Amino acid sequence: MTETVLSHLALKLATHPENIATEALGFILSTSAEARSAFASLAQKLGFSCPEGMSYQTQASNDDGSRPDLVGMTPDQKSRLVIEAKFWAGLTNAQPIGYLDSLPGDGGLLLFVAPSQRLDTLWSELLRRCSDAGKPL
């Protein structure tokens, strides 16, 4: 694996490297039309169409007090996208059910970003929590 300057500094200087990655992604999506287009292309492959004019907010609080890492909001301030960085931190009580409930019934996307070494255990836990809450995937 190739180390970058950003990854090196994030791991050396930050208590929570996920926050640096989240802020960087929020900045990139907010300032780069090319990045928004590339992300919209990825989301389309996942079955989600990014609405026109979506803005991105980091660490925005939900009504239930939860705080998703990154939220994509439509111009009418509806949350349509939640991105959560889960490098090594555990899931909170609101994840994923509270985040799913924060998305409108007519469509949204919840996306977890995690290192490949964590995917099996994280996916299993997400599936279990959704099953326990009666939320089919």
N, CA, C and O atoms as a GROMACS GRO file, in nm:
protein
  548
    1MET      N    1   0.085  -0.118   0.000
    1MET     CA    2   0.000   0.000   0.000
    1MET      C    3   0.089   0.124   0.000
    1MET      O    4   0.186   0.130   0.075
    2THR      N    5   0.056   0.221  -0.084
    2THR     CA    6   0.132   0.344  -0.094
    2THR      C    7   0.080   0.445   0.007
    2THR      O    8  -0.040   0.473   0.013
    3GLU      N    9   0.170   0.500   0.085
    3GLU     CA   10   0.131   0.602   0.183
    3GLU      C   11   0.138   0.738   0.116
    3GLU      O   12   0.232   0.766   0.041
    4THR      N   13   0.039   0.823   0.144
    4THR     CA   14   0.037   0.958   0.092
    4THR      C   15   0.070   1.055   0.205
    4THR      O   16   0.069   1.016   0.322
    5VAL      N   17   0.098   1.179   0.171
    5VAL     CA   18   0.124   1.280   0.273
    5VAL      C   19   0.002   1.295   0.363
    5VAL      O   20   0.016   1.302   0.485
    6LEU      N   21  -0.117   1.300   0.303
    6LEU     CA   22  -0.239   1.318   0.382
    6LEU      C   23  -0.261   1.200   0.476
    6LEU      O   24  -0.293   1.220   0.594
    7SER      N   25  -0.244   1.078   0.428
    7SER     CA   26  -0.265   0.962   0.515
    7SER      C   27  -0.160   0.958   0.626
    7SER      O   28  -0.192   0.922   0.740
    8HIS      N   29  -0.038   0.993   0.595
    8HIS     CA   30   0.067   0.995   0.696
    8HIS      C   31   0.035   1.095   0.806
    8HIS      O   32   0.042   1.062   0.924
    9LEU      N   33  -0.001   1.217   0.768
    9LEU     CA   34  -0.033   1.320   0.867
    9LEU      C   35  -0.159   1.285   0.946
    9LEU      O   36  -0.165   1.308   1.067
   10ALA      N   37  -0.259   1.232   0.878
   10ALA     CA   38  -0.383   1.196   0.946
   10ALA      C   39  -0.359   1.094   1.056
   10ALA      O   40  -0.413   1.107   1.166
   11LEU      N   41  -0.278   0.994   1.027
   11LEU     CA   42  -0.252   0.890   1.126
   11LEU      C   43  -0.160   0.938   1.237
   11LEU      O   44  -0.170   0.892   1.350
   12LYS      N   45  -0.071   1.031   1.206
   12LYS     CA   46   0.024   1.081   1.306
   12LYS      C   47  -0.036   1.189   1.396
   12LYS      O   48  -0.006   1.194   1.515
   13LEU      N   49  -0.122   1.274   1.340
   13LEU     CA   50  -0.165   1.394   1.413
   13LEU      C   51  -0.310   1.394   1.458
   13LEU      O   52  -0.347   1.475   1.542
   14ALA      N   53  -0.390   1.308   1.404
   14ALA     CA   54  -0.533   1.313   1.436
   14ALA      C   55  -0.574   1.203   1.531
   14ALA      O   56  -0.530   1.088   1.519
   15THR      N   57  -0.657   1.240   1.626
   15THR     CA   58  -0.714   1.141   1.717
   15THR      C   59  -0.812   1.052   1.641
   15THR      O   60  -0.821   0.932   1.668
   16HIS      N   61  -0.885   1.112   1.547
   16HIS     CA   62  -0.984   1.040   1.467
   16HIS      C   63  -0.957   1.065   1.319
   16HIS      O   64  -1.010   1.161   1.263
   17PRO      N   65  -0.876   0.981   1.254
   17PRO     CA   66  -0.844   1.001   1.112
   17PRO      C   67  -0.968   1.004   1.023
   17PRO      O   68  -0.965   1.066   0.916
   18GLU      N   69  -1.077   0.937   1.066
   18GLU     CA   70  -1.200   0.939   0.987
   18GLU      C   71  -1.248   1.082   0.965
   18GLU      O   72  -1.301   1.114   0.858
   19ASN      N   73  -1.230   1.169   1.066
   19ASN     CA   74  -1.276   1.307   1.053
   19ASN      C   75  -1.199   1.382   0.945
   19ASN      O   76  -1.256   1.463   0.872
   20ILE      N   77  -1.069   1.356   0.934
   20ILE     CA   78  -0.990   1.420   0.829
   20ILE      C   79  -1.036   1.372   0.692
   20ILE      O   80  -1.052   1.452   0.600
   21ALA      N   81  -1.057   1.242   0.678
   21ALA     CA   82  -1.104   1.188   0.550
   21ALA      C   83  -1.242   1.244   0.514
   21ALA      O   84  -1.267   1.278   0.399
   22THR      N   85  -1.329   1.255   0.612
   22THR     CA   86  -1.464   1.308   0.590
   22THR      C   87  -1.457   1.454   0.544
   22THR      O   88  -1.522   1.491   0.447
   23GLU      N   89  -1.380   1.534   0.615
   23GLU     CA   90  -1.369   1.676   0.578
   23GLU      C   91  -1.308   1.692   0.440
   23GLU      O   92  -1.350   1.778   0.362
   24ALA      N   93  -1.208   1.608   0.408
   24ALA     CA   94  -1.146   1.614   0.275
   24ALA      C   95  -1.248   1.578   0.168
   24ALA      O   96  -1.257   1.647   0.066
   25LEU      N   97  -1.326   1.472   0.189
   25LEU     CA   98  -1.426   1.432   0.091
   25LEU      C   99  -1.534   1.540   0.077
   25LEU      O  100  -1.576   1.572  -0.034
   26GLY      N  101  -1.579   1.596   0.189
   26GLY     CA  102  -1.678   1.704   0.183
   26GLY      C  103  -1.627   1.823   0.105
   26GLY      O  104  -1.701   1.881   0.025
   27PHE      N  105  -1.502   1.861   0.127
   27PHE     CA  106  -1.442   1.973   0.055
   27PHE      C  107  -1.433   1.944  -0.094
   27PHE      O  108  -1.467   2.029  -0.177
   28ILE      N  109  -1.388   1.824  -0.127
   28ILE     CA  110  -1.373   1.787  -0.268
   28ILE      C  111  -1.508   1.786  -0.339
   28ILE      O  112  -1.520   1.839  -0.449
   29LEU      N  113  -1.610   1.727  -0.277
   29LEU     CA  114  -1.742   1.723  -0.340
   29LEU      C  115  -1.804   1.862  -0.350
   29LEU      O  116  -1.878   1.891  -0.444
   30SER      N  117  -1.773   1.949  -0.254
   30SER     CA  118  -1.830   2.084  -0.256
   30SER      C  119  -1.762   2.176  -0.358
   30SER      O  120  -1.823   2.272  -0.405
   31THR      N  121  -1.637   2.146  -0.392
   31THR     CA  122  -1.562   2.239  -0.476
   31THR      C  123  -1.530   2.187  -0.616
   31THR      O  124  -1.483   2.264  -0.700
   32SER      N  125  -1.552   2.060  -0.642
   32SER     CA  126  -1.511   2.003  -0.770
   32SER      C  127  -1.628   1.942  -0.846
   32SER      O  128  -1.686   1.842  -0.804
   33ALA      N  129  -1.663   2.004  -0.958
   33ALA     CA  130  -1.769   1.950  -1.043
   33ALA      C  131  -1.731   1.812  -1.096
   33ALA      O  132  -1.817   1.725  -1.110
   34GLU      N  133  -1.603   1.792  -1.126
   34GLU     CA  134  -1.557   1.663  -1.176
   34GLU      C  135  -1.575   1.554  -1.070
   34GLU      O  136  -1.617   1.443  -1.101
   35ALA      N  137  -1.544   1.586  -0.944
   35ALA     CA  138  -1.561   1.489  -0.836
   35ALA      C  139  -1.709   1.457  -0.815
   35ALA      O  140  -1.745   1.341  -0.794
   36ARG      N  141  -1.795   1.560  -0.820
   36ARG     CA  142  -1.939   1.536  -0.806
   36ARG      C  143  -1.989   1.447  -0.918
   36ARG      O  144  -2.073   1.360  -0.895
   37SER      N  145  -1.940   1.469  -1.038
   37SER     CA  146  -1.981   1.388  -1.152
   37SER      C  147  -1.934   1.243  -1.135
   37SER      O  148  -2.010   1.150  -1.162
   38ALA      N  149  -1.810   1.225  -1.091
   38ALA     CA  150  -1.757   1.090  -1.070
   38ALA      C  151  -1.835   1.020  -0.959
   38ALA      O  152  -1.866   0.901  -0.971
   39PHE      N  153  -1.868   1.092  -0.852
   39PHE     CA  154  -1.945   1.033  -0.744
   39PHE      C  155  -2.086   0.997  -0.792
   39PHE      O  156  -2.138   0.891  -0.759
   40ALA      N  157  -2.147   1.085  -0.870
   40ALA     CA  158  -2.281   1.058  -0.923
   40ALA      C  159  -2.279   0.932  -1.010
   40ALA      O  160  -2.374   0.855  -1.010
   41SER      N  161  -2.172   0.913  -1.084
   41SER     CA  162  -2.156   0.793  -1.167
   41SER      C  163  -2.149   0.668  -1.081
   41SER      O  164  -2.212   0.567  -1.112
   42LEU      N  165  -2.072   0.674  -0.973
   42LEU     CA  166  -2.063   0.561  -0.880
   42LEU      C  167  -2.200   0.534  -0.816
   42LEU      O  168  -2.243   0.419  -0.809
   43ALA      N  169  -2.266   0.640  -0.771
   43ALA     CA  170  -2.398   0.624  -0.708
   43ALA      C  171  -2.498   0.563  -0.805
   43ALA      O  172  -2.582   0.482  -0.766
   44GLN      N  173  -2.490   0.601  -0.930
   44GLN     CA  174  -2.580   0.546  -1.033
   44GLN      C  175  -2.561   0.395  -1.045
   44GLN      O  176  -2.658   0.321  -1.062
   45LYS      N  177  -2.436   0.350  -1.037
   45LYS     CA  178  -2.409   0.206  -1.042
   45LYS      C  179  -2.468   0.133  -0.922
   45LYS      O  180  -2.495   0.013  -0.929
   46LEU      N  181  -2.489   0.205  -0.812
   46LEU     CA  182  -2.549   0.149  -0.692
   46LEU      C  183  -2.701   0.163  -0.692
   46LEU      O  184  -2.768   0.124  -0.596
   47GLY      N  185  -2.755   0.221  -0.800
   47GLY     CA  186  -2.899   0.236  -0.812
   47GLY      C  187  -2.955   0.366  -0.757
   47GLY      O  188  -3.075   0.376  -0.734
   48PHE      N  189  -2.870   0.465  -0.735
   48PHE     CA  190  -2.913   0.593  -0.680
   48PHE      C  191  -2.879   0.705  -0.776
   48PHE      O  192  -2.765   0.714  -0.823
   49SER      N  193  -2.976   0.790  -0.806
   49SER     CA  194  -2.952   0.907  -0.891
   49SER      C  195  -2.934   1.029  -0.803
   49SER      O  196  -3.026   1.068  -0.730
   50CYS      N  197  -2.817   1.089  -0.808
   50CYS     CA  198  -2.791   1.211  -0.730
   50CYS      C  199  -2.875   1.325  -0.786
   50CYS      O  200  -2.867   1.356  -0.905
   51PRO      N  201  -2.956   1.388  -0.702
   51PRO     CA  202  -3.035   1.502  -0.749
   51PRO      C  203  -2.946   1.619  -0.791
   51PRO      O  204  -2.837   1.637  -0.738
   52GLU      N  205  -2.995   1.696  -0.885
   52GLU     CA  206  -2.923   1.817  -0.928
   52GLU      C  207  -2.913   1.915  -0.811
   52GLU      O  208  -3.005   1.927  -0.731
   53GLY      N  209  -2.801   1.983  -0.803
   53GLY     CA  210  -2.785   2.089  -0.704
   53GLY      C  211  -2.764   2.041  -0.562
   53GLY      O  212  -2.785   2.118  -0.468
   54MET      N  213  -2.724   1.916  -0.544
   54MET     CA  214  -2.703   1.865  -0.409
   54MET      C  215  -2.584   1.936  -0.345
   54MET      O  216  -2.481   1.957  -0.410
   55SER      N  217  -2.599   1.972  -0.218
   55SER     CA  218  -2.489   2.031  -0.142
   55SER      C  219  -2.446   1.930  -0.036
   55SER      O  220  -2.520   1.838  -0.003
   56TYR      N  221  -2.326   1.947   0.015
   56TYR     CA  222  -2.268   1.850   0.107
   56TYR      C  223  -2.230   1.917   0.238
   56TYR      O  224  -2.167   2.022   0.240
   57GLN      N  225  -2.271   1.854   0.348
   57GLN     CA  226  -2.242   1.906   0.482
   57GLN      C  227  -2.173   1.796   0.562
   57GLN      O  228  -2.214   1.680   0.557
   58THR      N  229  -2.069   1.833   0.636
   58THR     CA  230  -2.003   1.735   0.722
   58THR      C  231  -2.050   1.756   0.865
   58THR      O  232  -2.076   1.868   0.908
   59GLN      N  233  -2.059   1.644   0.938
   59GLN     CA  234  -2.092   1.645   1.080
   59GLN      C  235  -2.222   1.720   1.112
   59GLN      O  236  -2.231   1.787   1.215
   60ALA      N  237  -2.321   1.709   1.024
   60ALA     CA  238  -2.451   1.773   1.046
   60ALA      C  239  -2.534   1.685   1.140
   60ALA      O  240  -2.538   1.563   1.122
   61SER      N  241  -2.600   1.744   1.237
   61SER     CA  242  -2.680   1.668   1.333
   61SER      C  243  -2.818   1.637   1.276
   61SER      O  244  -2.881   1.720   1.211
   62ASN      N  245  -2.863   1.514   1.303
   62ASN     CA  246  -3.000   1.473   1.269
   62ASN      C  247  -3.092   1.509   1.385
   62ASN      O  248  -3.047   1.545   1.494
   63ASP      N  249  -3.222   1.500   1.361
   63ASP     CA  250  -3.321   1.529   1.464
   63ASP      C  251  -3.305   1.440   1.587
   63ASP      O  252  -3.337   1.482   1.698
   64ASP      N  253  -3.256   1.318   1.568
   64ASP     CA  254  -3.241   1.224   1.680
   64ASP      C  255  -3.109   1.243   1.755
   64ASP      O  256  -3.077   1.165   1.845
   65GLY      N  257  -3.031   1.345   1.718
   65GLY     CA  258  -2.904   1.372   1.784
   65GLY      C  259  -2.785   1.300   1.722
   65GLY      O  260  -2.670   1.325   1.760
   66SER      N  261  -2.810   1.211   1.626
   66SER     CA  262  -2.698   1.143   1.559
   66SER      C  263  -2.627   1.242   1.468
   66SER      O  264  -2.683   1.346   1.431
   67ARG      N  265  -2.504   1.210   1.433
   67ARG     CA  266  -2.422   1.301   1.353
   67ARG      C  267  -2.352   1.225   1.243
   67ARG      O  268  -2.238   1.180   1.260
   68PRO      N  269  -2.418   1.210   1.126
   68PRO     CA  270  -2.352   1.144   1.013
   68PRO      C  271  -2.228   1.222   0.970
   68PRO      O  272  -2.221   1.344   0.986
   69ASP      N  273  -2.129   1.149   0.916
   69ASP     CA  274  -2.006   1.214   0.872
   69ASP      C  275  -2.031   1.313   0.759
   69ASP      O  276  -1.983   1.426   0.764
   70LEU      N  277  -2.105   1.271   0.658
   70LEU     CA  278  -2.127   1.355   0.540
   70LEU      C  279  -2.269   1.333   0.491
   70LEU      O  280  -2.314   1.219   0.475
   71VAL      N  281  -2.340   1.443   0.467
   71VAL     CA  282  -2.479   1.436   0.421
   71VAL      C  283  -2.491   1.515   0.292
   71VAL      O  284  -2.443   1.628   0.281
   72GLY      N  285  -2.556   1.454   0.194
   72GLY     CA  286  -2.588   1.522   0.069
   72GLY      C  287  -2.731   1.572   0.078
   72GLY      O  288  -2.824   1.493   0.097
   73MET      N  289  -2.749   1.705   0.063
   73MET     CA  290  -2.880   1.768   0.076
   73MET      C  291  -2.927   1.824  -0.058
   73MET      O  292  -2.848   1.880  -0.134
   74THR      N  293  -3.056   1.806  -0.085
   74THR     CA  294  -3.115   1.865  -0.205
   74THR      C  295  -3.135   2.015  -0.181
   74THR      O  296  -3.127   2.060  -0.067
   75PRO      N  297  -3.159   2.092  -0.287
   75PRO     CA  298  -3.182   2.236  -0.267
   75PRO      C  299  -3.297   2.267  -0.171
   75PRO      O  300  -3.297   2.372  -0.108
   76ASP      N  301  -3.395   2.175  -0.159
   76ASP     CA  302  -3.505   2.198  -0.064
   76ASP      C  303  -3.474   2.140   0.074
   76ASP      O  304  -3.564   2.120   0.156
   77GLN      N  305  -3.344   2.113   0.100
   77GLN     CA  306  -3.292   2.070   0.230
   77GLN      C  307  -3.338   1.931   0.275
   77GLN      O  308  -3.352   1.906   0.395
   78LYS      N  309  -3.362   1.841   0.180
   78LYS     CA  310  -3.391   1.702   0.213
   78LYS      C  311  -3.261   1.623   0.205
   78LYS      O  312  -3.184   1.635   0.109
   79SER      N  313  -3.237   1.544   0.307
   79SER     CA  314  -3.120   1.458   0.310
   79SER      C  315  -3.145   1.340   0.216
   79SER      O  316  -3.242   1.266   0.235
   80ARG      N  317  -3.060   1.322   0.115
   80ARG     CA  318  -3.074   1.212   0.019
   80ARG      C  319  -2.957   1.116   0.023
   80ARG      O  320  -2.964   1.006  -0.032
   81LEU      N  321  -2.849   1.158   0.088
   81LEU     CA  322  -2.726   1.079   0.088
   81LEU      C  323  -2.660   1.091   0.224
   81LEU      O  324  -2.646   1.201   0.278
   82VAL      N  325  -2.618   0.978   0.278
   82VAL     CA  326  -2.538   0.977   0.401
   82VAL      C  327  -2.416   0.890   0.374
   82VAL      O  328  -2.427   0.775   0.331
   83ILE      N  329  -2.299   0.949   0.399
   83ILE     CA  330  -2.173   0.875   0.386
   83ILE      C  331  -2.110   0.870   0.524
   83ILE      O  332  -2.094   0.972   0.590
   84GLU      N  333  -2.074   0.751   0.567
   84GLU     CA  334  -2.014   0.730   0.698
   84GLU      C  335  -1.878   0.662   0.681
   84GLU      O  336  -1.870   0.554   0.622
   85ALA      N  337  -1.773   0.724   0.734
   85ALA     CA  338  -1.639   0.665   0.731
   85ALA      C  339  -1.624   0.577   0.855
   85ALA      O  340  -1.640   0.624   0.968
   86LYS      N  341  -1.595   0.451   0.834
   86LYS     CA  342  -1.576   0.356   0.944
   86LYS      C  343  -1.443   0.286   0.925
   86LYS      O  344  -1.438   0.169   0.887
   87PHE      N  345  -1.334   0.359   0.952
   87PHE     CA  346  -1.203   0.298   0.938
   87PHE      C  347  -1.182   0.196   1.049
   87PHE      O  348  -1.160   0.078   1.022
   88TRP      N  349  -1.189   0.240   1.173
   88TRP     CA  350  -1.171   0.146   1.284
   88TRP      C  351  -1.268   0.170   1.398
   88TRP      O  352  -1.281   0.085   1.486
   89ALA      N  353  -1.338   0.282   1.399
   89ALA     CA  354  -1.435   0.309   1.505
   89ALA      C  355  -1.553   0.213   1.494
   89ALA      O  356  -1.588   0.168   1.386
   90GLY      N  357  -1.612   0.183   1.608
   90GLY     CA  358  -1.729   0.096   1.609
   90GLY      C  359  -1.853   0.171   1.563
   90GLY      O  360  -1.854   0.294   1.556
   91LEU      N  361  -1.958   0.096   1.534
   91LEU     CA  362  -2.086   0.156   1.498
   91LEU      C  363  -2.148   0.221   1.622
   91LEU      O  364  -2.134   0.170   1.733
   92THR      N  365  -2.216   0.332   1.602
   92THR     CA  366  -2.290   0.396   1.711
   92THR      C  367  -2.429   0.334   1.717
   92THR      O  368  -2.466   0.254   1.630
   93ASN      N  369  -2.506   0.369   1.818
   93ASN     CA  370  -2.642   0.316   1.832
   93ASN      C  371  -2.731   0.357   1.715
   93ASN      O  372  -2.824   0.284   1.680
   94ALA      N  373  -2.703   0.471   1.653
   94ALA     CA  374  -2.786   0.520   1.542
   94ALA      C  375  -2.750   0.456   1.407
   94ALA      O  376  -2.821   0.476   1.309
   95GLN      N  377  -2.642   0.382   1.403
   95GLN     CA  378  -2.595   0.327   1.275
   95GLN      C  379  -2.633   0.180   1.262
   95GLN      O  380  -2.608   0.103   1.355
   96PRO      N  381  -2.690   0.141   1.155
   96PRO     CA  382  -2.733   0.219   1.039
   96PRO      C  383  -2.878   0.265   1.047
   96PRO      O  384  -2.921   0.346   0.964
   97ILE      N  385  -2.957   0.215   1.144
   97ILE     CA  386  -3.102   0.234   1.142
   97ILE      C  387  -3.141   0.382   1.148
   97ILE      O  388  -3.223   0.426   1.068
   98GLY      N  389  -3.085   0.458   1.240
   98GLY     CA  390  -3.117   0.600   1.249
   98GLY      C  391  -3.084   0.674   1.121
   98GLY      O  392  -3.156   0.765   1.080
   99TYR      N  393  -2.974   0.635   1.057
   99TYR     CA  394  -2.934   0.699   0.932
   99TYR      C  395  -3.030   0.662   0.820
   99TYR      O  396  -3.067   0.747   0.738
  100LEU      N  397  -3.070   0.536   0.814
  100LEU     CA  398  -3.168   0.495   0.713
  100LEU      C  399  -3.300   0.569   0.733
  100LEU      O  400  -3.363   0.612   0.636
  101ASP      N  401  -3.341   0.584   0.858
  101ASP     CA  402  -3.466   0.653   0.889
  101ASP      C  403  -3.460   0.802   0.856
  101ASP      O  404  -3.563   0.865   0.836
  102SER      N  405  -3.338   0.859   0.850
  102SER     CA  406  -3.325   1.001   0.818
  102SER      C  407  -3.341   1.029   0.668
  102SER      O  408  -3.358   1.143   0.627
  103LEU      N  409  -3.335   0.923   0.588
  103LEU     CA  410  -3.351   0.939   0.443
  103LEU      C  411  -3.499   0.934   0.408
  103LEU      O  412  -3.575   0.861   0.471
  104PRO      N  413  -3.541   1.011   0.307
  104PRO     CA  414  -3.683   1.011   0.270
  104PRO      C  415  -3.726   0.877   0.211
  104PRO      O  416  -3.645   0.805   0.152
  105GLY      N  417  -3.853   0.845   0.228
  105GLY     CA  418  -3.906   0.718   0.181
  105GLY      C  419  -3.901   0.701   0.031
  105GLY      O  420  -3.907   0.588  -0.019
  106ASP      N  421  -3.891   0.812  -0.043
  106ASP     CA  422  -3.891   0.801  -0.189
  106ASP      C  423  -3.751   0.791  -0.248
  106ASP      O  424  -3.733   0.804  -0.369
  107GLY      N  425  -3.650   0.767  -0.163
  107GLY     CA  426  -3.518   0.739  -0.218
  107GLY      C  427  -3.404   0.810  -0.149
  107GLY      O  428  -3.414   0.927  -0.113
  108GLY      N  429  -3.297   0.736  -0.130
  108GLY     CA  430  -3.176   0.790  -0.070
  108GLY      C  431  -3.068   0.683  -0.074
  108GLY      O  432  -3.093   0.570  -0.117
  109LEU      N  433  -2.949   0.718  -0.029
  109LEU     CA  434  -2.836   0.626  -0.029
  109LEU      C  435  -2.758   0.642   0.101
  109LEU      O  436  -2.720   0.753   0.138
  110LEU      N  437  -2.736   0.532   0.169
  110LEU     CA  438  -2.646   0.526   0.285
  110LEU      C  439  -2.524   0.447   0.241
  110LEU      O  440  -2.535   0.332   0.199
  111LEU      N  441  -2.409   0.510   0.252
  111LEU     CA  442  -2.285   0.450   0.206
  111LEU      C  443  -2.182   0.450   0.318
  111LEU      O  444  -2.150   0.556   0.374
  112PHE      N  445  -2.130   0.333   0.351
  112PHE     CA  446  -2.022   0.322   0.449
  112PHE      C  447  -1.892   0.307   0.373
  112PHE      O  448  -1.884   0.230   0.277
  113VAL      N  449  -1.790   0.380   0.416
  113VAL     CA  450  -1.656   0.373   0.357
  113VAL      C  451  -1.565   0.312   0.463
  113VAL      O  452  -1.554   0.364   0.574
  114ALA      N  453  -1.501   0.201   0.427
  114ALA     CA  454  -1.418   0.130   0.524
  114ALA      C  455  -1.302   0.062   0.452
  114ALA      O  456  -1.310   0.035   0.332
  115PRO      N  457  -1.193   0.035   0.526
  115PRO     CA  458  -1.082  -0.038   0.465
  115PRO      C  459  -1.122  -0.182   0.436
  115PRO      O  460  -1.209  -0.238   0.503
  116SER      N  461  -1.060  -0.241   0.336
  116SER     CA  462  -1.096  -0.377   0.295
  116SER      C  463  -1.083  -0.478   0.409
  116SER      O  464  -1.160  -0.574   0.414
  117GLN      N  465  -0.988  -0.457   0.500
  117GLN     CA  466  -0.970  -0.550   0.610
  117GLN      C  467  -1.089  -0.551   0.705
  117GLN      O  468  -1.106  -0.645   0.783
  118ARG      N  469  -1.171  -0.450   0.699
  118ARG     CA  470  -1.284  -0.437   0.792
  118ARG      C  471  -1.417  -0.474   0.728
  118ARG      O  472  -1.517  -0.484   0.799
  119LEU      N  473  -1.421  -0.494   0.599
  119LEU     CA  474  -1.548  -0.510   0.528
  119LEU      C  475  -1.631  -0.628   0.578
  119LEU      O  476  -1.751  -0.613   0.598
  120ASP      N  477  -1.571  -0.745   0.597
  120ASP     CA  478  -1.648  -0.862   0.638
  120ASP      C  479  -1.719  -0.841   0.771
  120ASP      O  480  -1.839  -0.866   0.783
  121THR      N  481  -1.645  -0.794   0.872
  121THR     CA  482  -1.707  -0.778   1.004
  121THR      C  483  -1.806  -0.662   1.005
  121THR      O  484  -1.911  -0.672   1.068
  122LEU      N  485  -1.773  -0.553   0.937
  122LEU     CA  486  -1.864  -0.438   0.932
  122LEU      C  487  -1.993  -0.476   0.860
  122LEU      O  488  -2.102  -0.445   0.907
  123TRP      N  489  -1.981  -0.541   0.746
  123TRP     CA  490  -2.099  -0.581   0.668
  123TRP      C  491  -2.188  -0.675   0.749
  123TRP      O  492  -2.310  -0.661   0.748
  124SER      N  493  -2.127  -0.770   0.818
  124SER     CA  494  -2.205  -0.864   0.901
  124SER      C  495  -2.284  -0.790   1.008
  124SER      O  496  -2.400  -0.820   1.032
  125GLU      N  497  -2.219  -0.694   1.072
  125GLU     CA  498  -2.287  -0.618   1.177
  125GLU      C  499  -2.398  -0.530   1.120
  125GLU      O  500  -2.505  -0.518   1.180
  126LEU      N  501  -2.375  -0.469   1.005
  126LEU     CA  502  -2.480  -0.389   0.941
  126LEU      C  503  -2.599  -0.476   0.904
  126LEU      O  504  -2.714  -0.437   0.926
  127LEU      N  505  -2.573  -0.592   0.847
  127LEU     CA  506  -2.682  -0.684   0.812
  127LEU      C  507  -2.761  -0.727   0.935
  127LEU      O  508  -2.884  -0.731   0.932
  128ARG      N  509  -2.691  -0.759   1.043
  128ARG     CA  510  -2.758  -0.802   1.166
  128ARG      C  511  -2.847  -0.692   1.221
  128ARG      O  512  -2.961  -0.718   1.259
  129ARG      N  513  -2.795  -0.569   1.227
  129ARG     CA  514  -2.873  -0.458   1.281
  129ARG      C  515  -2.996  -0.430   1.194
  129ARG      O  516  -3.104  -0.401   1.246
  130CYS      N  517  -2.980  -0.437   1.064
  130CYS     CA  518  -3.094  -0.415   0.975
  130CYS      C  519  -3.198  -0.525   0.992
  130CYS      O  520  -3.318  -0.497   0.997
  131SER      N  521  -3.154  -0.648   1.002
  131SER     CA  522  -3.244  -0.761   1.021
  131SER      C  523  -3.320  -0.747   1.154
  131SER      O  524  -3.441  -0.767   1.158
  132ASP      N  525  -3.248  -0.713   1.261
  132ASP     CA  526  -3.310  -0.696   1.392
  132ASP      C  527  -3.416  -0.586   1.391
  132ASP      O  528  -3.514  -0.592   1.465
  133ALA      N  529  -3.396  -0.484   1.307
  133ALA     CA  530  -3.490  -0.372   1.300
  133ALA      C  531  -3.597  -0.393   1.193
  133ALA      O  532  -3.682  -0.306   1.172
  134GLY      N  533  -3.594  -0.508   1.124
  134GLY     CA  534  -3.691  -0.533   1.020
  134GLY      C  535  -3.674  -0.449   0.896
  134GLY      O  536  -3.771  -0.419   0.826
  135LYS      N  537  -3.550  -0.411   0.869
  135LYS     CA  538  -3.517  -0.330   0.750
  135LYS      C  539  -3.448  -0.418   0.648
  135LYS      O  540  -3.329  -0.447   0.661
  136PRO      N  541  -3.521  -0.461   0.545
  136PRO     CA  542  -3.456  -0.545   0.443
  136PRO      C  543  -3.359  -0.464   0.359
  136PRO      O  544  -3.379  -0.346   0.334
  137LEU      N  545  -3.254  -0.530   0.316
  137LEU     CA  546  -3.155  -0.464   0.228
  137LEU      C  547  -3.177  -0.510   0.085
  137LEU      O  548  -3.106  -0.467  -0.005
   0.00000   0.00000   0.00000
